[in-house]
Amino acid sequence: METFMQQIINGLVLGSMYALVALGYTMVYGIINLINFAHGEILMVGGL
């Protein structure tokens, strides 16, 4: 049961990291109408 709960927590953390990167891409695209893949990496490092 302990392993199962740890996997749930790991999944939530990884999912929130992906959501943070997706939110960064959405914000950058909404402002300048151009996809720049460097901004998502900056948010990912900030999340860590």
C-alpha positions as a Markdown table, in Angstrom:
| # | Residue | x | y | z |
|---|---|---|---|---|
| 1 | Met | 0.0 | 0.0 | 0.0 |
| 2 | Glu | 2.9 | 2.3 | 0.7 |
| 3 | Thr | 4.3 | 1.8 | -2.8 |
| 4 | Phe | 0.9 | 2.5 | -4.3 |
| 5 | Met | 0.5 | 5.8 | -2.4 |
| 6 | Gln | 4.1 | 6.8 | -3.5 |
| 7 | Gln | 3.2 | 6.1 | -7.1 |
| 8 | Ile | 0.0 | 8.3 | -6.8 |
| 9 | Ile | 2.1 | 11.1 | -5.4 |
| 10 | Asn | 4.7 | 10.7 | -8.1 |
| 11 | Gly | 2.0 | 10.8 | -10.7 |
| 12 | Leu | 0.5 | 14.0 | -9.3 |
| 13 | Val | 3.9 | 15.7 | -9.2 |
| 14 | Leu | 4.8 | 14.7 | -12.7 |
| 15 | Gly | 1.3 | 15.8 | -14.0 |
| 16 | Ser | 1.6 | 19.1 | -12.3 |
| 17 | Met | 5.0 | 19.7 | -13.9 |
| 18 | Tyr | 3.5 | 18.9 | -17.4 |
| 19 | Ala | 0.6 | 21.3 | -16.6 |
| 20 | Leu | 3.1 | 24.0 | -15.6 |
| 21 | Val | 4.9 | 23.7 | -18.9 |
| 22 | Ala | 1.7 | 23.6 | -20.9 |
| 23 | Leu | 0.5 | 26.7 | -19.1 |
| 24 | Gly | 3.8 | 28.4 | -20.0 |
| 25 | Tyr | 3.4 | 27.5 | -23.7 |
| 26 | Thr | -0.2 | 28.7 | -23.7 |
| 27 | Met | 0.7 | 32.1 | -22.1 |
| 28 | Val | 3.6 | 32.7 | -24.5 |
| 29 | Tyr | 1.5 | 31.7 | -27.6 |
| 30 | Gly | -1.4 | 33.9 | -26.4 |
| 31 | Ile | 0.8 | 36.9 | -26.0 |
| 32 | Ile | 3.1 | 36.8 | -29.1 |
| 33 | Asn | 1.3 | 34.2 | -31.3 |
| 34 | Leu | 4.5 | 32.2 | -31.7 |
| 35 | Ile | 5.6 | 29.0 | -30.1 |
| 36 | Asn | 9.0 | 29.3 | -28.4 |
| 37 | Phe | 10.1 | 26.1 | -26.8 |
| 38 | Ala | 12.7 | 27.8 | -24.5 |
| 39 | His | 10.0 | 29.3 | -22.2 |
| 40 | Gly | 8.7 | 25.9 | -21.1 |
| 41 | Glu | 12.2 | 24.8 | -20.0 |
| 42 | Ile | 12.5 | 27.9 | -17.9 |
| 43 | Leu | 9.2 | 27.1 | -16.2 |
| 44 | Met | 10.3 | 23.5 | -15.7 |
| 45 | Val | 13.6 | 24.6 | -14.0 |
| 46 | Gly | 11.5 | 27.0 | -11.9 |
| 47 | Gly | 9.2 | 24.2 | -10.8 |
| 48 | Leu | 12.2 | 22.1 | -9.7 |
